[in-house]
């Protein structure tokens, strides 16, 4: 006699989604993952892993530049940002492919596309090829992750005004990056582009960078940023970011302006809960999109 297999549909293939799918499959459930952005999610494809690879590249450049202090003569280092970005994205894609192979190897079905709740225990999956499939499930797990937060007065255009997920399309090193936001993400990218040889201005609305981290450590990090040539604007809140003829203008709430070639917005993340049928099925969301 064949025992009953619990059916599970997971919306989102990031770390939360794929790990849950693996556990459910190993416990005997019939599991389908609906994901359109690539297995392993933003963490691997556009966020944590790529940013660390960019920082590693910057560290290599910095170490070569400091060779003279050690009495080691090194030729001038040049940075091909397009090549560096290709390598970073190739590494991310390879890891995503490994996760996909791991899921299918454990019997998890992967649907490439977007999923929407259409009722209790029902998901409509629209594939990347526009095929439509309705999936019945005893358990639906939402693991749709988050996306960079934007504000009406600073809309990314993918060219000069960027989120951290768009920087890997840059064909060459920016001349002067204005990083808005001094949390972990903003501090990481400010440090990376400084190491790659860009002029960097970091706009921080708080008393110090990394306000959510250990205060003593954050103070040391900010001192190092300044020592290495970064301009850190503390207690400075962004009001707007606009394109100019040849760059960007970041206007602060006190009226000051900061001119640069590019602006990188690092003002937090928002939950990806819109457009997946939650409200239509009676699930209340907060103003920030959380359940």
Secondary structure as GFF3:
##gff-version 3
##sequence-region A 1 291
A	DSSP	beta_strand	7	11	.	.	.	ID=ss1
A	DSSP	alpha_helix	15	26	.	.	.	ID=ss2
A	DSSP	beta_strand	30	35	.	.	.	ID=ss3
A	DSSP	alpha_helix	41	45	.	.	.	ID=ss4
A	DSSP	alpha_helix	48	65	.	.	.	ID=ss5
A	DSSP	three_ten_helix	66	70	.	.	.	ID=ss6
A	DSSP	alpha_helix	81	105	.	.	.	ID=ss7
A	DSSP	beta_strand	109	119	.	.	.	ID=ss8
A	DSSP	beta_strand	122	127	.	.	.	ID=ss9
A	DSSP	beta_strand	132	136	.	.	.	ID=ss10
A	DSSP	beta_strand	139	142	.	.	.	ID=ss11
A	DSSP	beta_strand	146	148	.	.	.	ID=ss12
A	DSSP	beta_strand	161	163	.	.	.	ID=ss13
A	DSSP	three_ten_helix	167	169	.	.	.	ID=ss14
A	DSSP	beta_strand	176	180	.	.	.	ID=ss15
A	DSSP	alpha_helix	184	195	.	.	.	ID=ss16
A	DSSP	beta_strand	199	203	.	.	.	ID=ss17
A	DSSP	alpha_helix	215	227	.	.	.	ID=ss18
A	DSSP	beta_strand	231	233	.	.	.	ID=ss19
A	DSSP	beta_strand	238	243	.	.	.	ID=ss20
A	DSSP	beta_strand	248	252	.	.	.	ID=ss21
A	DSSP	beta_strand	257	260	.	.	.	ID=ss22
A	DSSP	beta_strand	262	265	.	.	.	ID=ss23
A	DSSP	beta_strand	269	271	.	.	.	ID=ss24
A	DSSP	three_ten_helix	279	281	.	.	.	ID=ss25
###
